Amino acid sequence: MKTIPCCLECGQPISRGVHLFSRRIYGHSLCMKDQWKLEESGATGRAIDLYLSLKSRNFPVALEYWDGYKHVDIALPGKLYIEVNGPYHNSRTQIMTDLTRTV
Protein backbone atom coordinates (compact mmCIF):
# COMPACT_ATOMS: atom_id res chain seq x y z
CA MET A 1 0.00 0.00 0.00
CA LYS A 2 1.41 3.37 -1.03
CA THR A 3 1.16 6.30 1.34
CA ILE A 4 0.59 9.81 0.06
CA PRO A 5 3.32 12.23 1.23
CA CYS A 6 2.10 15.34 3.05
CA CYS A 7 3.68 18.75 3.56
CA LEU A 8 5.38 19.22 6.94
CA GLU A 9 4.17 22.83 7.16
CA CYS A 10 0.54 22.77 6.02
CA GLY A 11 -0.27 19.04 6.04
CA GLN A 12 -1.62 19.05 2.48
CA PRO A 13 -0.93 16.04 0.24
CA ILE A 14 1.87 16.58 -2.27
CA SER A 15 2.90 14.79 -5.45
CA ARG A 16 5.64 12.19 -5.43
CA GLY A 17 7.90 14.40 -7.57
CA VAL A 18 7.56 17.40 -5.24
CA HIS A 19 8.11 15.10 -2.26
CA LEU A 20 11.34 13.67 -3.72
CA PHE A 21 12.66 17.12 -4.68
CA SER A 22 11.86 18.57 -1.27
CA ARG A 23 13.47 15.64 0.57
CA ARG A 24 16.61 16.07 -1.53
CA ILE A 25 16.86 19.84 -0.95
CA TYR A 26 15.42 20.31 2.57
CA GLY A 27 15.42 16.81 4.05
CA HIS A 28 11.67 17.07 4.69
CA SER A 29 8.48 16.89 2.64
CA LEU A 30 7.24 20.38 1.74
CA CYS A 31 4.72 21.58 -0.83
CA MET A 32 5.85 24.09 -3.47
CA LYS A 33 4.13 26.97 -1.66
CA ASP A 34 5.97 26.29 1.60
CA GLN A 35 9.29 25.76 -0.19
CA TRP A 36 8.80 29.19 -1.74
CA LYS A 37 7.96 30.71 1.66
CA LEU A 38 11.16 29.30 3.16
CA GLU A 39 13.27 30.67 0.31
CA GLU A 40 11.63 34.09 0.55
CA SER A 41 11.85 34.27 4.36
CA GLY A 42 15.41 35.54 4.31
CA ALA A 43 16.42 32.95 6.92
CA THR A 44 19.84 31.35 6.69
CA GLY A 45 20.27 27.72 5.71
CA ARG A 46 21.25 26.86 9.28
CA ALA A 47 18.10 28.49 10.66
CA ILE A 48 15.91 26.69 8.11
CA ASP A 49 17.51 23.33 8.95
CA LEU A 50 16.93 23.81 12.68
CA TYR A 51 13.40 25.12 12.10
CA LEU A 52 12.42 22.10 9.99
CA SER A 53 13.99 19.69 12.49
CA LEU A 54 12.00 21.24 15.35
CA LYS A 55 8.85 21.35 13.22
CA SER A 56 9.21 17.65 12.35
CA ARG A 57 9.21 16.91 16.08
CA ASN A 58 5.93 18.82 16.50
CA PHE A 59 7.34 21.94 18.19
CA PRO A 60 5.06 24.93 17.46
CA VAL A 61 7.91 27.11 16.17
CA ALA A 62 7.83 30.20 13.98
CA LEU A 63 10.55 31.16 11.51
CA GLU A 64 11.75 34.79 11.31
CA TYR A 65 9.53 35.85 14.21
CA TRP A 66 9.10 39.57 15.09
CA ASP A 67 9.32 39.86 18.90
CA GLY A 68 8.39 43.54 18.98
CA TYR A 69 11.98 44.77 18.85
CA LYS A 70 13.73 42.72 16.19
CA HIS A 71 13.37 39.62 14.03
CA VAL A 72 14.37 36.40 15.76
CA ASP A 73 15.48 33.42 13.67
CA ILE A 74 13.22 30.86 15.37
CA ALA A 75 10.72 31.27 18.19
CA LEU A 76 8.27 29.47 20.38
CA PRO A 77 6.34 32.72 20.82
CA GLY A 78 6.29 33.94 24.40
CA LYS A 79 8.55 31.12 25.61
CA LEU A 80 11.80 30.73 23.69
CA TYR A 81 13.66 32.82 21.12
CA ILE A 82 16.52 31.23 19.17
CA GLU A 83 19.19 33.14 17.26
CA VAL A 84 21.20 30.89 14.98
CA ASN A 85 24.80 32.09 14.95
CA GLY A 86 26.52 32.58 11.66
CA PRO A 87 30.00 33.69 10.67
CA TYR A 88 29.14 37.33 11.50
CA HIS A 89 28.66 36.36 15.17
CA ASN A 90 32.33 35.50 15.59
CA SER A 91 33.24 38.84 17.12
CA ARG A 92 32.77 39.24 20.86
CA THR A 93 31.35 42.73 20.41
CA GLN A 94 28.58 41.42 18.13
CA ILE A 95 27.76 38.63 20.58
CA MET A 96 27.57 41.06 23.51
CA THR A 97 25.47 43.54 21.51
CA ASP A 98 22.97 40.80 20.64
CA LEU A 99 22.90 39.55 24.22
CA THR A 100 22.31 42.99 25.78
CA ARG A 101 19.65 43.81 23.20
CA THR A 102 17.86 40.55 24.01
CA VAL A 103 18.03 40.91 27.80
N, C-alpha and C positions, 0 to 999 in steps of 0.2 A: 504494500500500500504506500503510495507516494503522499508525502505531506506537502502542503502549500507553504512556502516561506512567507513570513510576515515581517514588516518593517519594525525595527526596534523602537523607533520614535513614536509612530502613530498607530502601529498595530495593523495596518491595512495589508492585505495580501499583495505580494509582488511577483512579477514573472521570474522564471528560472534564470533568464539571462541577466536581469537586473540584480538578482540575488547573487549570482556568481561574480559579477563585476564588483558589487559592493563588498563582498567578502574578501576579494583580492585587494581592493584599495583600502578599505577601512577595517577589515577584520570582523565586521558585523553586517547583518542584513538591513539595508536601508532603501526606502523607495527613492525615486529620482528627485522628488520634491525635497525630501529631507537631506539628501546628499547636497543638493544645491544650497539649502539653508546653512549647512555646515561650512561649505566653501565660502559663502558670502558673509559669514559671521565675523570674519577677521581674526578668529582664534588661531593660535599656533597649532602645529601638528601634535605637539606634546599635550596641549590642553584638550584637543579633540580626542586623542587616544585615551586619556584619563577619563574624560566625560563619558565616552562610549563604554568603557569598562565599568564605571559606576552605574551607568544606566542599565547595562546588561545584568547587573546584580540587584535591580529594582530599587536603587536609590533615587529619590525624587529630586534630581539635580537640575540646575539650569545653567546653560552655557552663556558666557558673556553677560552676566547679571549686573544690573545697575543698582548699587546699594544706597543710592541717594547722594553719594559723594564722588564715586568713580566706578568704572566698570571692573568687575571682578571676573577672573577667568571662569571659575566654576563655583556654584553656590547651592547650599541647601538653605533657601531663604529663611532668614531669622535665626539660623542655628550655626552654620558653618560657611566660611568664605575661603576659597582656595585660590591662591595665586601660584601659577606654574612658572617656576623660574626658567629663564632662558639665558643666553650668553650675556645679555645686557645687565643681568643681575649679579655679575661677577664682582663689581666694585662694592666695597663696604659702604660707601656713602649712599649708593642707590638702595642697598638693602636697608640701611637705617632710615632713609627717607620713606620708603614704603612701609616700614614697621611703625614709625611714628605717625604717619598719615592714617594707618589702620587703627591704631590704638586711640 
